[in-house]
Amino acid sequence: MAGDQIGTLWGVSAGPGDPELLTVKALRLLQESPVVAFPAGRQGQLGVAQAIIQPWLPANQVQLPLDFPFVQDPAVLEAAWVQAATQVWHYLQRGQDVVFATEGDASFYSTFTYLAQTLQRDHAEALVQTVPGVCSPLAAAAQLGEPLTILQQRLVVLPALYAIADLEAAIDQADVVVLMKVASVYADVWQILQRRNLLAQSRVIVRATQPDEQIYRDLSELSQLDLPYFSLLMIECGSSSATTRATHRPDLRLG
Ligand SMILES: C[S@@+](CC[C@H](N)C(=O)[O-])C[C@H]1O[C@@H](n2cnc3c(N)ncnc32)[C@H](O)[C@@H]1O
């Protein structure tokens, strides 16, 4: 869209890695939009979302890498969000849509949220829409060949481990726990799982659906794992049986 109107910022979910896990809507928007934005890669590498969408992008499209530093400092982050929102607004105010592609789902612990909130705070007239997609726990379950949850099971997703007590409480309350950003806390988590006798029912999935995906199904012998950032842990901690949950794994089918 172009003209007198303000363009729309679309938060488009790029999915967990396999470029075929984009939705049809995401694909259409990515191919129609004059401007496609994504988190900039580091050290000369493509960003993760950028690599996912690359096969689908037409020539002659403006590509806008936005810098989101990998730091905790609120002031540095705020400055980066303002800078990114300003870059996006440059196109929106000229009536051009901007499609921002983000890894996984755009509403699930996503950079897109900060970009959209900053844009709308600084430019109240800005229009924002979100296109949902496949988030990493769903992709991980699919790659494991297991349901994420069944029947009455309670699912808890922890965005990261800020305190050991958080994981202990989640294990007590849920049947299935997904721990995001497990890489930096894996050794501590392993100790808890060992104490709770849950190592055999825990799985780590690295870069689910990406070409270099790795799966660790039983962590009993894996007290030390050097995991990359795109890793998550799934713990089956309820009383439901593994065989019930595993019915669609061909190697474990019942009967
Ligand atoms: C900032 S969150 C982004 C989540 C993403 N928006 C989603 O929908 O899954 C980053 C964390 O998500 C998890 N993650 C994202 N993609 C993954 C993948 N393909 N395989 C395994 N874990 C993934 C990892 O735990 C990683 O540390």
The ligand as an ORCA input file, in Angstrom:
! r2SCAN-3c Opt
* xyz 0 1
  C      13.304    -15.036     22.672
  S      12.652    -16.664     22.640
  C      11.827    -16.646     21.101
  C      10.671    -17.601     21.037
  C      10.014    -17.626     19.664
  N       9.324    -16.373     19.381
  C       9.028    -18.771     19.524
  O       7.891    -18.550     19.088
  O       9.404    -19.912     19.814
  C      14.093    -17.599     22.296
  C      14.035    -18.987     22.890
  O      13.058    -19.740     22.199
  C      13.470    -21.091     22.075
  N      13.518    -21.423     20.641
  C      13.137    -20.623     19.638
  N      13.231    -21.277     18.470
  C      13.681    -22.518     18.734
  C      13.948    -23.669     17.930
  N      13.785    -23.653     16.603
  N      14.363    -24.793     18.547
  C      14.522    -24.825     19.883
  N      14.287    -23.770     20.694
  C      13.860    -22.629     20.127
  C      14.836    -21.218     22.753
  O      14.623    -21.672     24.068
  C      15.326    -19.783     22.728
  O      16.246    -19.549     23.781
*
